[in-house]
Structure formats: C-alpha cells, structure tokens
Amino acid sequence: MRFASGATATISGDMRPGTSFEATLTVTGSDGMLHFQNPITPQTGHRIELETADGLDTFELDRRSTYGYQLDAFIDAVLEGSPVLTDGEDAVAQMTVIDACYEAAGLPLRGLDV
C-alpha cells in the first residue's frame, strides 16, 4: 500500500484452516524500528520492542483485551462526553481498504451476491 504521505506498507493474511495465528506489526523510521508482537490479542501474550541507536528496549503491558479499552473509550464518550477517536467516516475508509484487499486477492466483496 502507498499512502498520500509517501509512506508504504505491506500486509499479508492467511485464515485457512490449520494456519497458525500470528500477528505482528513493524514500523521502520529514520531513527529506528518499532516492533509489536501480537497487537490484536494482547491478553494471550504480547511484546513491544523499540530499537534505536541507543539500543533495544522491550516492553510488556497488561494483558487486558483491546476490546476492554475500546469499551472504556465508548463509555467515556457516552457518559463523560470524551472525544470519539474514530467516526463513521473512518469506518467507511476502513471498509474501503478491506474491499481493496479482497479485490487484490481475487475474492468477491462481502455483502454482494455473486
């Protein structure tokens, strides 16, 4: 993928039966690299590594699910009026990317009768 800022990204996915679960995210910048091991389900184990010219730092946070944090943000928005970090426009943009991934893989788009 190529973003308007000029940044690029590569993604892959395999959800076939028998495939082992793996979720990683690596961000490489001019001053170093940030690597997330399992950012999707941290409750099953995770690690964050930050590598710079100063060395390697490793972090492990609590094992709370991402859903728990999302629920807290929703409750804060409803009860406290806290800002919502994502909105309907963001959801549409996410689905546009997902549709493009399906098309690139030669798969039919979800929700369409084919």
BASELUM-819413 format. One record per residue: residue in one letter; z, y, x of N, C-alpha, C, O, CB in turn. Coordinates in pm, whole numbers, plus 50000, padded with zeros to 5 digits. Glycine has a CB too. Example, Ala and Ser with C-alpha at 12.3 -4.5 7.8 and 13.67 -1.06 7.14 Angstrom:
BASELUM-819413
A507804943151319507804955051230507804967051320508464966851424509054955351131
S507084977551285507144989451367507875000351290508045011451341505724994051408
end
This chain:
BASELUM-819413
M500004988350085500005000050000500005012350089500575012450198501225000049904
R499355022750041499325035350114499825046150019499305047749908497885038750169
F500845053550063501455063849979500875077450010500275079450116502975064050000
A501035086849918500495100249934501005107050061500315115350119500835108849812
S502205103450104502795109450224502135104450352502335110150459504295106550229
G501345093750340500745087550458501465074950500500955067350583500725097450572
A502645072550445503395060450476502655048350419501955049350319504835061150418
T502815037050484502205024650437503275014050417504365014950473501125019750537
A502965004050336503894993150310503104980450285501964980750238504814996450189
T503734969350316503174956250289504194948450210505374948350245502784948850421
I503764941850104504664933450025504044919750008502824918150017504954939849888
S504884909849984504394896549951505404890049858506574893849855504164887850080
G504944880449783505834873549692505294859649661504074857449658506014881449563
D506204850449639505814836849606506894831149514508014828749557505634827949735
M506544828949389507524824049293507164810049243507584805949135507624833749175
R506364802849323506004789249284507224780149287508154782549364504894783649375
P507224769749205508344760249208508514754449349507534751449418508114748849106
G509764753049390510054747349522510084757349635510424753849747509064736849553
T509714769849606509704780149710511134785249731511834788249634508744791849672
S511564786349855512894791449885512944806449860511984813649886513284788350031
F514104811149810514294825349785514504832649917515284828350001515484827749690
E513804843749933514014852450048513684866650002512654869049940513134848150171
A514564875950034514324889950002514754898350121515934898650158515084894249871
T513804905050180514104913850294513324926750277512294927250210513754906950429
L513834937050340513164950050342513384955950480514524957150525513704959550229
T512314959450546512394965650678511684979050672510524979850630511794956550788
V512364989550715511805002950720511785007050867512825007350932512635013150631
T510605010250917510455014251056510065028951061509095033250997509395005551128
G510825036651137510565050951152510465054651299510545046051386511655059251083
S510295067251325510115071851462511385070451547511305070051670509665086351462
D512545069751483513805068751558514455055051552515535053051608514775078951506
G513825045551484514415032251480513955024151361512935027051299515895033351478
M514755013851331514405004451225515655001551141516755000351193513824991351285
L515455000551011516504996950917516064984150848514994983650788516795008350814
H516884973750858516524960750802517584956550701518774956150733516364949950914
F517144953450579518034948750473517754933950450516614930050422517844956950342
Q518754925750462518654911550427519254909850289520454911750270519384902450533
N518424906350193518814903950055519344916349983520514916449943519834893150050
P518514926749966518964938449891518974936249739519474944749665518094950149924
I518414925149692518264922849549519514916549488519964920849381517064913849524
T520084906549553521274899849501522354899549610522654888949665520934885349454
P522944911149640523934911649748525154902949721525884899449815524374925949769
Q525394899449596526544891149564526424877049622527414869849631526724890449415
T525214873149662525014859849722524984860549874524714850449940523724853649671
G525264872249929525264874250075524184884250113523084884050060525034860850148
H524524892750206523574903050247523984908650384525064905850435523504914450140
R523074916650441523354923250569522414935150583521264934650540523194913350689
I522924945750643522114957550674522204959750825523294960350881522604970250593
E521054961050889521024963451034520294976451061519204978751008520354951651109
L520884984751143520274997351185520104996851336521074996151411521135009751142
E518854997151380518544996551523517935009851567516895014051517517574984751554
T518605016351662518125029051719518225028051870518605017751925518955041151665
A517885038851936518005039252083519455037352126519715033352240517455052552138
D520405040252037521835038652068522305024352055523435021252095522655047551978
G521485015552000521875001551986521714996651844521005002651763523304999652030
L522374985551815522274978951685523624979751614524644975851669521814964151701
D523604984751491524784984751405524504975551287523424975951229525144999251357
T525484967451253525354958151141526414961251038527574963651072525464943451189
F526024961250912526934964550802526864953750696525794948150669526594978350742
E528004950750636528074942550516528974949950419530104953550453528604927950546
L528474952250299529224959350197529834949250101529784937250126528334969450122
D530404954149993531004944749898529914935849838528724938949849531774952249786
R530304925249777529354915549723529154917449572528894907849499529814901249752
R529294929649529529084932949388527584932649356526764936049441529684946949355
S527244928649236525824927749200525214941649181525914951149148525644919549071
T523904942649204523214955249181523284959149034523314970949001521744954349227
Y523324949148945523434952048802524734959648772524734968648688523384938948721
G525824956148839527084963048820526974977948852527514986248779528164956748905
Y526284981148960526084995148997525185002348896525425013948862525484996149137
Q524134995348850523255001248750524005004048620523805014448558522054992148723
L524854994748580525634996448458526595008248472526755016148379526424983548426
D527235009648589528115021148613527355034248601527865043848541528765020048751
A526155034848657525355047048651524985050348507525005062048467524095045648737
F524635040148428524305042248287525515047548210525405057148134523805029148223
I526675041248231527895045548163528235059948201528595067948114529065036248197
D528135063248330528415077048374527465087048308527875098048272528295078048527
A526195083148293525225092148230525565094348084525495105648034523795086548243
V525935083648014526235084747871527555091847846527635100847762526265070847808
L528595087947919529925093347892530225106447963530945114947910530955083247930
E529675108048083530015119748165528885129848179529075140748231530445115248301
G527675126048132526535134948147525985135348289525255144548325526905148748104
S526325125348369525805124748507524285123548504523735118148408526415112748584
P523615128548607522145127748607521655113348612522245104748677521575135548725
V520565111048543519905097948544518955097848663518125106848677519155094948409
L519065087648748518255087348869516815082948844515915086448921518885078148970
T516585075448738515225071348701515015074648554515965075448477514995056048729
D513765076548518513455080048379512245072148331511755063248401513205095348366
G511775075448214510625068448158509385069648245508625060148258510325073648020
E509175081348304508015083348391508095074048513507085068348556507935098148438
D509285072448567509475063448680509195048948638508585041448714510895064748736
A509635045048519509395031548470507895028848455507425017948489510115029348335
V507165038648405505715037048391505055035748529504155027548548505105049048312
A505515043748624504965042948760505235029148821504375023548888505575053948850
Q506435023648797506755010248848505834999748787505344990848857508225006848819
M505615000548657504734990848592503294992248639502564982348645504804992448441
T502875004448672501535006648725501374999248858500344993048883501255021648744
V502394999948942502364992849071502354977749048501614970449114503564996849159
I503194973048955503234958748926501884953848875501404943248916504344955648824
D501264961548785499924957948736498924957348850498094948248854499454967948630
A498974966848943498054966949057498274954649145497314949049198498234979749141
C499524950349160499814938149237499234925849168498644917349234501344936449255
Y499384924949036498804913848962497284913748980496704903249007499174914748812
E496654925348966495204926148981494764922149122493774914949138494714940148949
A495484926749223495144923449362495264908549387494544902949470496044931149460
A496184901949316496374887549331495424879449244495444867149247497804883749298
G494594886349165493654879449078494304873548953493774864348892492974868549154
L495464878948915496184874048798495944883148679495674895048697497694872948828
P496034877748557495894886348439497134895148425498234891248464495684877848311
L496944906948370498054915948347498954910248238498474903948143497554929948310
R500234912548251501174907748150500964915448020500624927248020502644909248199
G501164908547910501074915047780499674915347722499484919647608501584928947790
L498714910847798497324910747748496944896647706497294886847773496344915947856
D496244895747596495724882747553494474879647633493474886747622495424882547400
V494534869147713493354865247793492984851047766492024845947824493614867247942
end
